[in-house]
Amino acid sequence: MSISSASITRPVVVGVVGCGNISDIYLKNLTARPSVTVVACADLLLERAKAKAAAHGVPRACTVDELLADPDVELVLNLTIPAAHAEVALRAVESGKSVYNEKPLAIERADARRLLDRAAELGVKVGGAPDTFLGAGLQTCRRLIDEGVIGTPVAFTAAMLSHGPEGWHPDPAFFYLKSAGPLFDIGPYYLTALVTLLGPVARVSAGARASFPTRRVTSEPGPERDIPVEVATHVAAVLEMASGPVGTLVTSFDVWADLGNILDIAGSDGTLRLPDPNTFGGPVAVLDRERTWTDQSLDRGSADNSRGLGVVDLAEAIRTDRLARASGKLAYHVLDVMHAILESAETGRRVDLESTVARPEPVSGARSKERGAGDETSSSLLLAPVSSLLP
């Protein structure tokens, strides 16, 4: 079945809380989907909510309290700042609504557990970003792994190496707060990709440091200025997966050379080169035993910027009473792994993960080749039946 009007006879009514920059791509994509109806935008700054609603044809702008009190809203898309994720999501759940959080699910494990427990008690669902693993790039990688193209996965290398956002972001201070840093900001993309491809993380060991006490902001607008650093800005971890593979994850804002995004999975019969996990497309390539690289055609899901697929998948899960792929339990495991990495770096000890999660069911069926790349319907997901998404 697909995430479309064919699989949902009555659209799920969505309200958006948080109308910052990221809301534009969500609103653009979701307002084009027949399976969801976005009825309201809310923000602490009502004028900002009004502007986003007008720009995307959403019928109403309101306060957060008004949106949460609206009995017609079934699903809250929570695009607030990370520090507010847990509070807003819990309020949504207490209002009897399902919720989809931008990354991370929460800052602290205890808040995330409280959210999931309360949602289960009240019979509503929780989902969380990132949903890029539902795109054509990583879903093609999922098929290649499942079909044994590289044999049995044995190792992986994941890295995001840069010198931070202060040279391009207009207001980068929040990247250096305890709720962010390269691990919490970029790590969820790599960890979600690895977990959905290889299964859960079993244990970690790591080192981390804040290499510089302040960062010089050189981006426009405004004058150059220094901002304090509260979080580790270079984090290197070894991840041991429950299924066997062992690999490394490095996230850094401290590297002057822009080395790009690295994500490779080595198998007994070859190596899979994956795309940037913060994208929905490619490229994807396979190295065989003859040391020959072969580019792979993307044949699952959408290669376009389809941010919001996780919301649509959650909407279908609500209507069909199944488990969502970009689920709260998946987002919680990723959060748990990040905290375990920082704990290992602080204590110098190997840390066993308490949480676990099964790989979500893959996207099935070929990409549509009959429609243009920009056609919204070309990014519909064809979903295999879900039997045991989570333990």
N, C-alpha and C positions, 0 to 999 in steps of 0.2 A: 504494500500500500504506500501511497505517496503523501507527502505533506502538502495537501492541496484541498480544494473544495470537494474533490472526489472522496477523500478520506474523512473529512469533517463536514457534516451536514449543517452544523450551526457554528459560525465563527466564535472563537473565544474572545471575550471583551477584555482589552488591555488598557491599563493606565500607566503612564511613564512618570516616574519620580526622578528628577535630576535632569536639567536641560543644558548641560555643558557641551563641550565640543563633540564628545563621542556620541551624543544623542542624534546628531544629524544622520549618520549612516544607518543607525537603528531605525529611525523614523522613515527614512527614504525606503528601506527594504521592507519594513513591516507594513507600511501603508499600501504596499503593492501586493500583499499576500491575501488571498481570499479566506484563509483559515483563521486569520485574526483580524479584529477590528480595534484600532486605536482610537479611544474616545476622549482621552484627556491627557494633558501635560501639566505637571505640577513642579514647582521649584520654590526654594526659599525666597527667590526674587521673582515675584509674580510677572513682572514685565518680561523677564527672560522666558518664562513659560509661554506667555502670550506670543512672543516673537517666534518661538519654535512651532507652536500650534499653527500660527498663520502660514509659516513657510512650508509646512508639510500637510496642510489641509486637515488638521485635527480639529474637531468641532469645538473643543472646550479647553480653556486654561483655568487652573484653579490652585488653591493652596493644597499642601500635602494632606492636611486634615480632611479637607473636602473630598479629595480623591479616595482616601482610605475609608471614608464613610459612605461612599457611593455603592449601593448594593448591586449595581449592574456590573461593576468591575470585578472580573474573576481572576485576573492575573496582573500583578504589579511587576513592571520592569524597573529595577532599581539601579539607576545610573548615578547615584550620589558618589561623593568622595569615599575612598576606602574606609576611613574612620567612621563613617555613618552607615556602612553596609549592614552591619548586624542590627543596629537599632531600627532602621527603617524596615528591614526585612521582617524582623520580629513583630513590629506593629502591623505589617500587612497580614502576616499569618494570624495574629490575634484578631484581625478583622475578618477572618474567614476566607482569605484570598491566597492563592498560590503566588509564588514570587520567583523571579529570576534575577540574580545579582550579577553585576559586573564583577570582574576579578579584583581582589580575592574574595572568597565567600564571606570572610570576616577577617579581622586582624588577629584576634585571639582564638585559640582552639575552643575554649570554654564557651564563648559566644556562639561559635558555629555549631557546637554540639547542642546547645540550648535551642537554637533555631531549628535544627533538624528534628530534635525530640518533640518540640512543641508542634511542628507541622505534622508529624506522624500522629500525635494525639488528636489533632483537629481534623485530620483527613484531607489536608491540602498538600500540594507538591512544592518542592524546592529545586531550582536549577541554578546553574552558575557558569559564567564564562571561564575560559575561552571556548568558543565553539568552532574555531578554525579546523579542528580535527575532523569536522563533518564535511570539509571542502574536498575538491577533486584531488588535490595534491596528496594529502595524508591518507585519504581513503584509497587512492591507488596504491600507496605504500602498504596499507593494510592488506589489500588483496594480494600483493606480491609476497608479503610475508606469509600469509595464510596458505598460499599455494606452494610454498616451499621453494620459491625462486632462488633465494640465497641460502637454502638449507636451514639448519637450526640456528637461530640467533644466539650469539655467544658474547658479544661485546658491543659497546656504542660509545660515541664521542659527541658531546653536545656543548656548544659554546656560543656565547654572545659577548663579544669583546669590542668595546668602544671607549671613548673618553667622556661619556656622559652627555646629558641633554642641555647643559648650560650654554652651549654655543649656538643652539638653534631654537630652544623652547622659550616662549616669551615670559613664562613664569615658572622656572624649574625648581623652586625651593621645595615643593612637596616631594620631589624625587629623592630628597636626602633626609626625609623624616623616617622615624622608626617603622612606619607603616609601608615604606616603599623600598628604595634601594634597588639595585639591579636584580636581586633575587626575587623580591615580591612583585616588582614591576614586570620583568621579562620572564622570570623563571616559570610562571604558570603555563606559558605557551610550550616550553620545552618539556616540562614535566607532564602536562596533559597529553602531549603527543606520545611520549615514551610509555606512559601508563596505558593509553588506549591501544598502543601497538604491541606492547610486551607484557602487560599486566602490572600488578602493583609492585611497589618498592617494599623490600623486606627490611633493609637496614642501610644506614649511611655512616660515613665518616667524612670530616670536612675541616677546612681551615678558612679563615676569613679575616679581613682587616679593613679598617677605614684608612686609606693611604694618606689622605690629606684632611686636615681639620676643617678647612673651609674650601669653597669652590668659587671661582671668579665667573660671574655671569657676564657674558659678552653679547648675548642675543639682544635683538630689538624687541619692543621699544624700551626706552629708558636708558639711564647711564649704566656703565659698568659698576658692579657691586659684588661684595663677597657675601656668601650665605653659609651658615653653619652646617656641618655634616653630623647627623645623629645615628647613622646606620652604616654597616659594613658596605663598602663600595667595590670590593673584590672578594668573591666567594668561589672557592673550589671544593667540589665534593666528589666522593666516590659513592655510587649508588649500586647496591646489590638487589637485583630484582628477584622476586619470589620464584619466577620461572627459570632462573639460572643465569641470565646475562649479567655481566658486571661492566660498568662504564663510568665515565666522568661527565660532570656538568660544571661548567665555569661560566659565571656571569660577572661582568666587570664594567665599571665606569672609569677605570683607571688606566686604560691602554691607549696610548697616543695613536698607534697604528690602527686604522680601521680594518680589522681582519674579517669583518662581516659575520654572518650567522652560519654556524657549522652544526650539522646534524647527520651523522652517519651511523648505520647499524651494520655490524659485521656478522656474517653467518658462516656456517661450516663450508658453504659452497660459493660464497661471493659476498659482496658488500652493496648495501643499498644507500644511495645518497638521497637524502630527503630535502624538501624545500624548507625555506624559512617558515617555522611553525606559526608565525604571526601573520601568515597569508593563507588564502584558500586555494591557491593554484600551485604551479610547479616552479622550477623543473625537478624532475625525478629521473635518476639514472641508476643502472645496475652494473657493477663490475663482476665479471665472471672469472672462472679459474684460469682463463687464458690472459688475464689482466686487461681485458677489453671492456671499455665503458660503452653502454648502450642506453640512449635516451628512451624513456618510457612514455607512451601516450597516456594522458589522463582520461580515465574511463569511468569515474564514479563521482557523482555530486557536481558542484559548481566550482569553477575556477575564478569566478568574479568575486569582488568584495561582498560577501554574503553575510556580513555580521548581522546576527539576529536569527540564524538558522536554529540555534539552540532554543530560542524563544518559541519558534514555530514548532519544533520537535516537542517541547514541553506542552504547548497548546494541544497538540495531537494526543500526547500522553494523558492530558486531562480528559479529553473527550472519549478516548478509547480505554481509559483506566489501565494503562500500561506504565512501565518504568521509562523515564526519560533517559536519553543518551547523555546529554550534558547535565547530569544530575547533581543534586546537592551532595550526595555521597562521593561522587568523583571529585567535585571541587573540594570537599573536606579532606580527602586523602592527599590531594596536592598541597593543601594548606599544612597538613600534618607533616608532610615530607619537608617542606620549607622550614618549619620550626625545628624539626629534628636536625636538619643541616646546621642551623645556627647554634643549636644546643651542643652538637658535636664539636663545632668550631670553638665554642666557649669552654667546654670541659675537657677537650682533648680525648674524648671517649667515643667509641663506636656506639651508635644509637639504634636500637630496634624499633621499628614502627609498630604502633598499637593498632592502627587502622588498616583496613584492606578494602579492595574493591575489585570486582570482576571487569574485564574489558567490556565496553558497550558493544552491542550488536553492530556489525558493519553496515554501511550503506550498500544496498544491492542494486543491480541493474545498471545499464550503461548510461552515460551522459547523453542528453538529447543532441543530435547532430543536425536537426532539421530547423533549428531556430538560431537567431543571431546570438552572439556572445552576450549582448546586453539585454536580451529578452529575459524578463523575470522568471517566466515559466521554465526556462532552460535550467534553472538551478533547483528545481524541485528534487527532493530526496525520495528515492525509492527505498522503502524500509523493509527489512526482513522481519519476520515475527520475532518477538522478544520472549524468551522463555526464562532465562535466569540472568538478567543484566547485573544484578548485585546480590551478594551473599545475604 
